[in-house]
Amino acid sequence: DMYFARVRAHLAKFRRELPAGIRTRGAVELRFKLSVTGVVSDARVAKSSGDAALDGEALNLIARASPLPAREKATELIVPIEFETQLR
């Protein structure tokens, strides 16, 4: 789906280095509402990574990245956010 490719590219612009002390990798699925203008609301973890810090960073990422690319109609989405860090 081209829309999800645009969303992934948009999110990549807002990634930042994970805080010190997080030495894990994982994936978080976020569920949120998306307005027609791309504004994110009601974001929550749909599937946890098992690491509260990664889950929190995924929520922070979606907040920093809002608004996302616009879509034809308001909708609810589930988007996976993947993290991979190198052990130091």
Summary of the structure (lengths in Angstrom):
residues: 88
radius of gyration: 13.0
end to end distance: 36.0
largest distance: 43.9
contacts: 223
relative contact order: 0.30
helix: 28%
strand: 30%
